[in-house]
Amino acid sequence: MKALKYLRVLVAACLFALVTLFFLGLGGGFGLLEKIQLVPALLGCAFVPLAAWLAITLLFGRLYCSMVCPLGILQDLLARLARPFGRKTYAPRPDRASLRGAVVIAFSLLVALGGAALASLVDPYSLFGRIASELFQPVAEWGNNLAADRFGVDGPLVFFKREILVRSASGFTVAACALALLALLVAWKGRLVCNTICPVGAILAALSGKTAFRLAIDPEKCVKCGLCSGVCKALCLDGRNQTIDNARCVRCFNCLGACKKGAISFTPVRAGPLDADGVADPRLRRLATGLAGVAAAGTVGSSLCVLDKRARPEATLPPPGADPGKFRRLCTGCGLCVAKCPRKVLTPAGLTEYGPLGFMMPKMDFTRGFCDPNCTTCGDVCPTGALKPLDRVAKREGKVKIGLASFDRSKCLVCTEKEKMECGLCARRCTQKAIELKEEEITVGDDRRTVKVPTLVAEKCTGCGACENYCPNHAFTVKPLG
Amino acid sequence: MNSIHQTCLTRRNAIGGAFAAGLCLGADRVFAAGDTFSDASRPRLRPLPTDGKTPIPLLGVGCAEKFPLRTRAGGGGKEADQRHAAEIIDFALKHGVIWLDTGYGYHGGQSEPFLGRTLKKYPRESFILSTKMPTWMVKKPEDGPRIFEDQLKRCQVDYFDFYLLHSVSNKSDFERVYEKMGVLDYLIEQKKKGRIRHLGMSYHGKSDFLDEVLTKYEGLFECCMMLLNAMEFTWNKDGPNLPKVAVKHHVGVLAMEPLAGGRAAGMRGEALDILKKVHPNDSAGRWGIRFAASQPGVMTVFSGMGKLEYLKENIETLSENFKPLTEEETKTYQEAMAVFMKNPSIPCTGCAYCVPCPYGVKIPQIFAWYNEWAQGGRLPSDKEGDKNDSQDLRRRFLASYYNKFKAQERADRCLACRKCQVPCPQWTFRISTEMAKVADLVAHVEEVYVKKGGVIR
């Protein structure tokens, strides 16, 4: 039975590594693991993974939480990393089923209202995505750059240096706070997050009360020593009372290894009087939870209204392939497209770009680069379908319109510099040859001169942002279509 | 010591020779030898052919653009530069390198006044000073005398040992300025007054016109400065004839740009290996100086030496022990030069007068980077079967570029505003044109690399 624990660790380590590496820029074809995450699969109506999770959960319980959920594995990793500072002994905790129910309802409501991105602040996959793209990626890039310096370009390995980015203050703050909070909660009460505010945990818990395989304590072998409770990070195992709450159990199987008497087993269900059936909350507690939920919803709602007034979604440029109908509805702001964008164009939005409901959704920012006509990465990797896969040929041929450039003459150096100068960099760098230089006689101060002024051919412009990126004086800005 | 040399001297618009510091940083590293300079070294002396007695040293100091006079952006203030330049002159005079050659427009007109200030402390007979009449600046007859008087004042001297007609290259200009405007008559008059000791010219034209002028004014011109380097000889098949014409008329040959603006000293890779096989300890610079000094009738080789080491090495090369290149050695040198020139480089010398670029492009660094790849024969190629047609090389090439330069510093950011063109002392290329070529090359290599399945990140 102990082998189950090692199997769990092995699977979790492999999947976690693959998901993380994909975020960090490695692993060509492994976008699949992001697409089978529960919330993305739910939003994207991916029936195969949903059916698989339903079946697996009904059979074995919340294997997902320990082996697939990257945030869950990250918590286990944090606990493991903290072990040298003292091994944590957990104590069982009564169930808070009503809180989980409230979380699922609030989450669903917010998603239904078009706030998937905001709701996904508590989606474990999206939260992990932000941590990976905003915190892990810079570290990985720093390591990559060290390697690039170490090996040079004549060595056996050639590394391309990458810019170490903190893309936006809001993205970094969210990720840093989330990681810090997570670490604190792990140190305090193990997988507390998974059985309180995590909507995925709540959904899976609802399915896991009566699974085919369950953890059970053999009362004949059990000596009520409580060792198993000490290692149960889901806080669902009460060894002294010989009860296990299978709904909250994340199937880490640590208890199997901890029991010296071999009294705990993971077996097809036997009628077990010792199996705690989701202990019900006392009525008063349920009332308090409900009131707290209403208060929280009120606070969030009113602040949303305030922030919404400052939002300028009409001036914010969404990624290429953003389906106008689906983008706002399905994007969870996981940051995968942001992390994978090879030209570093995509950036997580703050509270005002798309409005508060679009917090952390990706937007185009051409300060670091422009959208490569040959690149379709964002559409390819999007796990929810908020960004539709782009046609490679159409994108290359300029048939995918991202936005439309606008030219501000008063900032063009050719039109304003005291000394006559030639430039035309925008025309040379335009990926669609949509900027033409037209000779024009202009007056600057007292000087009358003929210069070549950029003129935009709107039909050809795709809004790739090369002009905005290259113009040293910001004469070009790309604006959203329509 | 070792490594790089530079030549200086004459060229139109005072853009004159310009030499390789940046280009040759690599070379410094390649030949790290100990300082073997003997303080007793002096350049060999040869008599002026027209009088057979005036001793002329085989090495001269060129005070054009590579002479370390100008304030460089990003290092050293104006005063520091001038102090350094003065040190080089002091060292040169102390070691018998007594001919200093300048020009009216060198260093934006700062070269002559600088020499005037620096040489004031030396007795007039202890050095040989030459400067030139800027032919292209003479628009009307009065310009000649005005400029000449100005030059005497700037140099704080009563006479010039040698006075050259700057950049004579064709019949029409020569006739217009020196004959019709009477500038040559004026200079002959000055010579009679003793304000010019010897007349000469710096010549950039064809050998037949040189023959014509020297025949017409037989005995008037006592020296003629010309481009003597193996690079020039490959471009200009008439080049080797010039010193022969001069010898025919008993005119002393002055070699300018023995290292082609320092480019010849930047030889590396395969080309350098050919030279190293013959003389393992000799730098490409030494070979170039010897090549120039081995041409017929050479009286003095001028080099614009930006560092004391270059001066020391040149003194040693052209000392009493100087041996002209043997036929075998000449062949070896030309062979190496041919290999070197197969991979054309951008003739940027890394002087960095162009920086800072208002838009942040790292001009000299980008050219140095390009030259390193070009001269090493490692530019990626699309030609099938070419040894440089490889994804591995493309990856290394692109990584080298992207890792060295941040997005805002790269060639593709050049607006071609040409603000850098004003201070650039080079005349053989335009920064913005070359920058566009580098940007296009990188873009093309990347395109091919990606098309063939390469990944940039």
Interface residues (C-beta under 8 A of the other chain):
Chain A: G25 A148 V153 D154 V158 F159 F160 K161 R162 E163 P342 R368 G369 N374 L413 M421 E422 C423 G424 L425 R428 R429 Y470 P472
Chain B: Y359 R395 R396 F397 L398 A399 S400 Y402 N403 K406 A407 D412 R413 C414 L415 A416 C417 R418 A436 V450 I456 R457
